[in-house]
């Protein structure tokens, strides 16, 4: 049984199978060309990060083979359609009784901050904090390519209730809010960063 961490970025703990779907990672994995790209890249990926897109089947992960799956600040970067594919693929990868823990920015939290603020520029702060707006449209071929290949914007925001509905539709059960390190499986402590739980919805559920 394995533990799957997708959308890992540069945080790739031992004991977990770490995946990311960054185009720069995919380029660095190309034989012969990869080392050259890596030598000039600003991002140096850890050797134990594999390329894998959760909206498709993760490579080398058979259905029902994972005891635990974790993602943090990943799913908000997906369209609604791809988000649902990601949840379905997460569910399929887990063994019966397997645990899925996720952390995602909390739309309800940001709305509360917006509604309680007396700042005349609170709408601007809301858009920046949720990474929903486009503050400056970049020009030039390089900027256009970075925009096409990048995935930094938030495409869909969530609160606990809406996430619970989506998880139930896939088949998850025992859905609850969670805190760093409160899982019955201690392996999650290896991958969780408590700082990323701030202003976020954190959920644990089971297959």
C-alpha positions in Angstrom: 0.0 0.0 0.0 1.3 3.5 -0.8 0.7 7.1 0.1 0.0 9.5 -2.8 0.8 13.3 -2.6 -0.4 15.1 -5.7 0.3 18.8 -6.6 3.3 18.5 -4.3 5.4 21.4 -5.8 8.8 21.2 -4.2 7.6 19.6 -1.0 8.2 15.9 -1.6 8.6 14.0 1.7 10.1 10.5 1.8 7.6 7.8 2.3 5.1 9.4 -0.1 4.8 9.0 -3.9 4.9 12.7 -4.9 3.4 14.0 -8.1 3.1 17.4 -9.8 1.6 18.5 -13.1 3.9 21.5 -13.7 5.0 21.8 -17.4 8.5 22.7 -16.2 8.7 19.3 -14.4 7.5 17.5 -17.5 10.2 19.2 -19.6 12.9 18.3 -17.1 11.9 14.6 -17.3 12.6 14.5 -21.1 15.6 12.2 -21.8 18.7 14.0 -23.0 16.9 17.4 -23.2 15.8 17.3 -19.6 19.2 17.8 -18.0 19.9 20.9 -20.2 16.5 22.4 -19.3 17.2 21.7 -15.6 20.5 23.4 -15.8 18.9 26.7 -16.9 15.6 26.4 -15.1 14.7 28.6 -12.1 12.9 25.7 -10.5 15.0 22.7 -9.4 12.6 19.8 -8.8 13.4 17.2 -6.2 14.5 13.9 -7.7 11.6 12.0 -6.1 8.8 14.1 -7.7 7.1 12.4 -10.6 5.1 14.1 -13.4 1.4 13.2 -13.0 -1.9 15.0 -13.5 -4.7 14.0 -11.1 -7.4 15.0 -13.7 -6.0 11.9 -15.6 -4.9 8.6 -14.1 -1.7 9.1 -12.2 1.0 7.0 -13.8 2.0 3.8 -11.9 -0.9 4.1 -9.4 -3.3 1.1 -9.8 -6.9 1.6 -8.7 -7.3 0.7 -5.0 -3.6 0.8 -4.3 -3.3 3.8 -1.9 -3.8 3.8 1.8 -3.7 7.6 1.9 -3.9 10.5 -0.5 -3.1 14.1 0.3 -3.3 17.4 -1.6 -2.8 21.0 -0.4 -3.8 24.2 -2.3 -4.2 22.3 -5.6 -7.8 21.8 -6.4 -8.7 25.5 -6.5 -6.5 25.8 -9.6 -8.8 23.5 -11.5 -12.0 24.2 -13.5 -15.1 22.7 -12.0 -15.1 19.9 -14.6 -11.5 19.0 -13.9 -12.1 19.3 -10.1 -14.7 16.6 -10.3 -12.4 14.4 -12.4 -9.7 14.9 -9.8 -12.0 13.8 -7.0 -13.1 10.7 -9.0 -9.5 9.7 -9.7 -8.6 10.3 -6.0 -11.4 8.0 -5.0 -10.5 5.3 -7.5 -6.8 5.3 -6.3 -7.7 4.6 -2.7 -8.2 1.2 -1.2 -11.3 0.5 0.9 -11.0 2.4 4.1 -8.3 4.6 2.7 -8.0 8.2 3.8 -8.1 11.4 1.7 -7.1 14.7 3.3 -7.2 17.9 1.4 -6.5 21.6 2.1 -8.1 24.3 0.0 -8.6 28.1 0.4 -11.8 28.8 2.3 -14.2 31.0 0.3 -16.4 31.6 3.3 -13.5 32.9 5.3 -12.6 35.5 2.6 -16.2 36.5 2.3 -16.4 37.1 6.1 -13.3 39.3 5.9 -14.8 41.2 3.0 -18.2 41.8 4.7 -16.7 42.9 8.0 -14.2 45.3 6.5 -14.8 49.1 6.4 -11.9 49.6 3.9 -13.1 51.3 0.7 -10.7 49.1 -1.2 -12.0 45.8 0.3 -13.1 44.5 -3.1 -9.5 44.9 -4.4 -8.2 43.1 -1.3 -10.7 40.3 -1.8 -9.7 39.8 -5.4 -6.0 39.7 -4.6 -6.4 37.5 -1.6 -8.5 34.9 -3.5 -6.2 35.2 -6.6 -9.3 35.5 -8.8 -8.6 38.7 -10.6 -6.0 39.7 -13.2 -4.1 42.6 -11.8 -1.9 43.1 -14.9 -2.1 41.5 -18.3 1.4 40.6 -19.4 2.5 41.1 -23.0 5.1 39.6 -25.2 5.6 36.0 -26.5 7.4 34.9 -23.3 4.7 36.2 -21.1 2.0 34.6 -23.2 3.8 31.3 -23.0 4.2 31.6 -19.2 0.5 32.3 -18.9 -0.5 29.3 -21.1 1.8 26.9 -19.3 1.4 28.3 -15.8 -1.4 27.4 -13.3 -1.1 30.0 -10.6 -4.7 31.5 -10.8 -7.6 30.2 -8.8 -10.3 29.0 -11.1 -12.9 27.8 -8.6 -13.4 28.7 -4.9 -15.0 26.4 -2.3 -16.5 26.3 1.2 -16.9 23.3 3.4 -20.6 22.6 2.6 -20.0 22.7 -1.2 -17.0 20.4 -0.9 -18.9 18.0 1.2 -21.6 17.7 -1.5 -19.0 17.0 -4.2 -17.2 14.4 -2.0 -20.4 12.6 -1.2 -21.3 12.4 -4.9 -18.1 10.6 -5.6 -18.7 8.2 -2.8 -16.6 9.5 0.1 -17.9 9.1 3.7 -17.0 10.2 7.2 -16.4 13.7 5.8 -15.2 16.1 8.5 -13.2 19.2 9.0 -9.7 18.4 10.2 -6.6 20.1 11.7 -2.9 19.5 11.1 -1.8 16.2 12.6 -5.2 15.0 13.8 -5.4 12.0 11.5 -5.5 8.5 12.9 -2.8 7.7 10.3 0.5 9.2 11.5 2.0 9.2 8.0 0.0 12.4 7.2 2.2 14.3 9.6 5.1 13.8 7.2 3.4 15.7 4.4 1.2 18.3 6.2 2.4 21.9 6.6 0.4 23.6 9.4 1.0 27.0 7.8 -1.0 26.0 4.8 -4.1 25.3 6.9 -4.5 29.1 7.6 -7.6 30.7 6.0 -8.4 27.3 4.4 -10.9 24.4 4.6 -9.2 21.2 5.6 -11.1 18.0 5.2 -10.6 14.3 6.0 -12.8 11.6 4.5 -12.7 7.9 3.8 -13.4 5.5 0.9 
